[in-house]
Amino acid sequence: MGICRVDIHIPADGEVYDTVMRIVKAADPIDYRVLPLEQQDRRLIHVVMRDGPVQALLDNLQSLLEDRSGWRVTVEELDLTLPKLPEPKNEKKRASSQHTREELYVQVSSNAKLNWDYVVMVILSTIVAAVGLVSDGVAAVIGAMVIAPLLGPIMGFAMGAALGELALLRKGILTLLAGIGVALVVSFTLALIMPPNWESRELMSRAEVRLDGLALAMAAGGAAALSVTRGTASALVGVMVAAALLPPGAAFGLFLGYGEWALALRAALLLCLNVAALILSALIVFRLRKIRPRTWIEQKHAQRAVWLNAGISAVFLLVAVALIVMLDLGQTVDLGD
């Protein structure tokens, strides 16, 4: 569990100051201190606390101060404090470590931006993936997964739904669609240059829609959401998400370029299935980790958005699973027959 420092800069209003101090003490801080300022009408309160209860502290402070002016609260993660603090004995407190809602929003929103860096990364990763698929090169396909930036928009869409933030939801879906569109255009163009290799298992396996791919996508989405909320390294999670999205996306464009419409539809179904599974599992994890808006009214709006998106994703998954089972889409594809 991490340690944070919360700085509360407020006017020296006696009633407001007393209420803020009661909120701070109720948050069970490790330490706090009121610092003197040159401005006589201001107060600065330094609070050192474990990051688990920080969200509750911020929510209480916002509820008190949101209709007032001249205040600011900043949060900074501390790498080290001396003397060393003992680990909490309460397992619930130990397990509650995660970034605050505001920190998560800033991080996820930044990663969901559609900019030239994102487009260039998608282009490069699609080229590597397409070459790997056609040449049956496992190493190249894995390399494309490592550099694929598709984790950001997926998490942006899911968190936008969890918080009822239409701006973030719209940003995530537009960035994801733009990335997939760029991947399709690049892979389609490469198909006009590179001759097909129907013996490549890396390529042909992307036309085989199996239920184990659904399990991979669900696990990837859940792991990605958990990684984001806990602030842990997401490189391996990014590889999992890329495994579920980039190769079938590149295969879709290649099959279109080769004129194999049936195989292209299979790859497109696999791609859509994985997107729905990623979003659904991420939404579930965000709800379990209690990533939701602060106020009751906002929570109601967010709850409707979550259920709507989760319902759409679940229905699509059920239809896709039925198609997989009834049409036996997981069978091995061999154009040599």
Residue pairs with C-beta under 8 A, 6 or more apart in sequence:
1 50
1 51
1 52
1 87
1 88
1 93
1 94
1 96
1 97
2 50
2 51
2 77
2 78
2 97
2 231
3 30
3 48
3 49
3 50
3 51
3 77
3 78
3 81
3 85
4 48
4 49
4 50
4 51
4 54
4 75
4 76
4 77
4 78
5 46
5 47
5 48
5 75
5 76
5 78
6 46
6 47
6 48
6 49
6 54
6 57
6 58
6 73
6 74
6 75
7 44
7 45
7 46
7 47
7 73
7 74
7 75
7 76
8 20
8 24
8 43
8 44
8 45
8 47
8 61
8 71
8 73
9 42
9 43
9 44
9 71
9 72
9 73
9 74
10 16
10 17
10 20
10 42
10 43
10 45
10 65
10 70
10 71
11 41
11 42
11 43
11 68
11 70
11 71
12 40
12 41
12 42
12 43
16 64
16 65
16 68
17 43
19 64
20 45
20 61
20 64
20 65
21 34
21 45
23 57
23 60
23 61
23 64
24 32
24 45
24 47
24 57
25 32
26 60
27 47
27 49
27 53
27 54
27 56
27 57
27 60
28 49
28 53
29 47
29 48
29 49
30 48
30 49
30 50
30 81
30 85
31 47
31 48
32 45
32 46
32 47
32 48
33 45
33 46
34 43
34 44
34 45
34 46
35 44
35 45
35 46
37 43
37 44
47 57
48 78
48 81
49 57
50 88
50 93
50 97
51 77
51 97
51 98
51 99
51 100
52 93
52 96
52 97
52 98
53 96
54 75
54 100
55 100
55 101
58 73
58 75
58 100
58 101
58 102
59 294
61 73
62 73
62 294
63 294
65 71
65 73
75 100
75 102
75 103
87 94
88 94
97 230
98 229
98 230
98 231
98 289
99 107
99 229
99 230
99 231
101 163
101 291
101 292
101 293
101 294
104 159
104 228
104 229
104 291
105 159
105 163
105 165
105 168
107 228
108 152
108 155
108 156
108 159
108 168
108 228
109 156
109 168
109 171
111 151
111 152
111 153
111 155
111 156
112 152
112 153
112 155
112 156
112 157
112 168
112 171
112 172
112 175
113 152
113 171
113 175
114 153
114 171
114 174
114 175
114 178
118 149
118 152
118 175
118 178
118 179
119 178
119 179
119 182
121 147
121 148
121 149
122 148
122 149
122 150
122 179
122 182
122 183
122 186
123 182
123 186
124 147
125 144
125 145
125 147
125 148
125 149
125 183
125 242
125 246
126 144
126 182
126 183
126 186
126 187
126 246
126 249
126 250
126 253
127 186
127 190
128 140
128 141
128 143
128 144
128 147
129 140
129 141
129 144
129 145
129 148
129 187
129 246
129 247
129 250
130 186
130 187
130 190
130 191
130 194
130 250
130 253
130 254
131 137
131 140
131 190
131 194
132 138
132 139
132 140
132 141
132 142
132 143
132 144
132 202
133 141
133 200
133 202
133 203
133 206
133 247
133 250
133 251
133 254
134 190
134 194
134 196
134 197
134 200
134 203
134 254
135 197
135 200
136 197
136 199
136 200
136 201
136 202
136 203
137 202
138 202
141 202
141 247
142 239
144 242
144 246
144 247
144 250
145 238
145 239
145 242
145 243
145 246
145 247
146 235
146 238
146 239
146 242
148 238
148 241
148 242
148 245
148 246
149 179
149 238
150 176
150 179
150 238
150 241
150 242
150 245
150 246
151 224
151 234
151 237
151 238
151 241
151 242
152 172
152 175
153 171
153 172
153 173
153 174
153 175
153 176
153 179
154 172
154 176
154 221
154 224
154 241
154 245
154 275
154 278
154 279
154 282
155 172
155 224
155 225
155 228
155 282
156 168
156 169
156 171
156 172
156 175
157 168
157 169
157 172
157 173
157 176
157 279
158 172
158 221
158 225
158 278
158 279
158 282
158 283
158 286
159 165
159 168
159 172
159 228
159 282
159 286
159 291
160 166
160 167
160 168
160 169
160 170
160 171
160 172
160 305
161 169
161 279
161 283
161 302
161 305
161 306
161 308
161 309
161 310
162 283
162 286
162 287
162 291
162 292
162 302
162 305
162 306
163 291
163 292
163 293
163 298
163 302
164 293
164 298
164 299
164 301
164 302
164 303
164 304
164 305
169 305
176 275
180 245
180 249
180 271
183 246
183 249
183 250
183 253
184 249
184 252
184 253
184 256
185 253
186 250
186 253
187 249
187 250
187 251
187 252
187 253
187 254
187 257
188 253
188 254
188 256
188 257
189 257
190 253
190 254
190 257
191 253
191 254
191 255
191 256
191 257
191 258
192 257
196 203
196 254
196 258
197 203
198 204
198 335
198 336
202 247
203 251
203 254
204 332
204 333
204 334
204 335
206 247
206 248
206 250
206 251
206 252
206 266
206 267
206 270
207 251
207 255
207 263
207 266
207 267
207 270
207 333
208 266
208 329
208 330
208 331
208 332
208 333
209 266
209 269
209 270
209 273
209 320
209 323
209 324
209 329
209 330
210 324
210 329
210 330
211 321
211 324
211 330
213 244
213 270
213 273
213 274
214 273
214 274
214 277
214 317
214 320
214 321
216 240
216 243
216 244
216 274
217 244
217 273
217 274
217 277
217 278
217 281
218 277
218 278
218 280
218 281
219 240
219 281
220 237
220 240
220 241
220 243
220 244
220 278
220 281
221 241
221 277
221 278
221 279
221 280
221 281
221 282
221 285
222 281
222 282
222 284
222 285
223 237
223 240
224 234
224 237
224 238
224 240
224 241
224 278
224 282
225 281
225 282
225 283
225 285
225 286
225 289
226 285
226 289
227 233
227 234
227 237
228 234
229 285
229 286
229 289
229 291
241 278
244 274
244 277
244 278
245 271
245 274
245 275
245 278
248 267
248 268
248 270
248 271
248 274
249 267
249 271
251 263
251 267
252 264
252 267
252 268
252 271
255 261
255 263
255 264
255 267
256 264
260 335
263 333
266 329
266 333
269 320
269 323
269 329
272 316
272 320
273 316
273 317
273 320
276 312
276 313
276 316
276 317
276 320
277 313
277 317
279 309
279 313
280 310
280 313
280 314
280 317
283 306
283 309
283 310
283 313
284 310
287 306
292 299
292 302
292 303
293 299
293 301
293 302
323 329
324 330
